[in-house]
Amino acid sequence: MTIRLKAEVLTAKALAPYGDLMEASGTPDKVINQGKCIRYHDRALLDFSDGKAGISIFKGEKETLPIPLQLVERHPMGSQAFVPMSADSFLVVVARDENGIPQDPKAFLTKPGQAINFHRGTWHGVLAPLSEPGLFAVIDRIGEGTNLEEHWFDTDYIIER
């Protein structure tokens, strides 16, 4: 049996149980740089058990919907933020945890200008840009120890628009 997941528009409320939506919306916290810049302050919870925060650059292959969802991963030792380096949409997949097993995956499409931060230990899909060049700044934990768990689904999922 194949389960079809419809990718929904990503909202802060929908992502809240899994992470933070980062975007320049709402009331800015400050006007800076001689009035030429507005600041939206502290929009994500970076959470690391140890180690340090690092910024890496990821380049992912463009995906085209519909696509199968075969695995999710999580990082038990730290949060992980994905900040696109172009104003393009990307696919976000999350799943709730039930005794160490991901359940009920959900799929979302970001709007241009949105970035996300997965909370520590959140099951999530792999990087899935929907446009090229697929460049992202990724802020996550740099340190010793195993900070990656993968789960391959027995159920066949297809993500579609």
Residue, then its C-alpha position, 0 to 999 in steps of 0.5 A: m500500500t502506498i500512502r500519498l502525502k500532500a505537501e502543504v504550505l509551511t507555516a510557523k504554527a505547523l512547524a512549531p512541534y518540530g522546529d522554528l520557521m525563520e522569515a522576515s515577517g511580523t513586527p521587526d525587533k529593531v531598525i539598524n544601520q542608519g534606518k536602512c535595515i530592520r532586524y528580526h532578532d533571535r528567530a531560532l533555538l540553537d540547541f547543542s548537547d556539547g561541541k560548538a555551532g558551525i556553519s557549513i554549505f550544502k549543495g543538494e540536487k534539485e528534486t521534482l515532485p512527486i517523489p518517494l519518501q524513503l527515509v528520515e533522519r534526526h540529530p540527537m545532539g543538536s538542532q539543525a538549521f537550513v538557510p537557502m542561499s537563493a530565494d527558492s522554495f524547498l521541501v520540508v518533511v518532518a515526523r513525530d517520534e514514538n518510542g524512537i520510531p518516526q510516525d505520521p510524516k508530514a510534508f511542507l513547501t517553503k515560500p521564497g525567503q523562508a528558512i527552517n531550524f529543526h529542534r534537536g532530535t526531530w525526525h526530518g527528511v533529507l535536503a530537498p531543493l526544488s530549484e537549482p542551485g540548491l545551495f544552503a547554509v546549514i547551522d548545526r553542531i560540530g563535535e565528537g560523537t554520533n549525531l545522526e540516526e536514520h530510519w528507513f520506512d517499510t511503508d511506501y510514501i509518495i510526496e506530491r503537490 
